[in-house]
Amino acid sequence: MKGDKRITSFDDHLDEQYGKTGTESREKFQEEFETFKIGV
């Protein structure tokens, strides 16, 4: 649907869930995600 405001980018989703890039909570998420990717 064109103009559907419920669609967001993945970066916007991460900003909403974990904070902006550079914040402590976002950095923790990024670090844990990297560990997960290596483990997989």
C-alpha positions in Angstrom: 0.0 0.0 0.0 1.5 3.3 -1.0 1.7 5.8 1.8 1.2 3.2 4.5 2.9 4.8 7.6 3.2 1.4 9.4 6.1 0.4 7.1 9.5 1.3 8.6 13.1 0.6 7.6 15.0 -2.0 9.7 17.3 0.9 10.9 14.2 2.7 12.2 13.1 -0.4 13.9 16.4 -0.9 15.6 16.4 2.8 16.6 13.0 2.3 18.2 13.9 -0.9 20.0 17.5 -0.4 21.0 18.2 3.3 20.7 20.2 5.3 18.1 23.6 4.2 16.9 26.2 5.1 19.5 24.0 4.7 22.5 24.9 2.1 25.1 21.9 -0.1 24.5 22.4 -0.1 20.7 26.1 -0.9 21.1 25.2 -3.8 23.4 22.7 -5.1 20.8 25.3 -4.8 18.0 27.9 -6.6 20.0 25.5 -9.5 20.9 24.3 -9.7 17.2 27.9 -10.0 16.0 28.5 -12.8 18.5 25.3 -14.5 17.3 26.4 -14.3 13.6 29.8 -15.8 14.4 28.1 -18.6 16.4 25.8 -19.5 13.5 
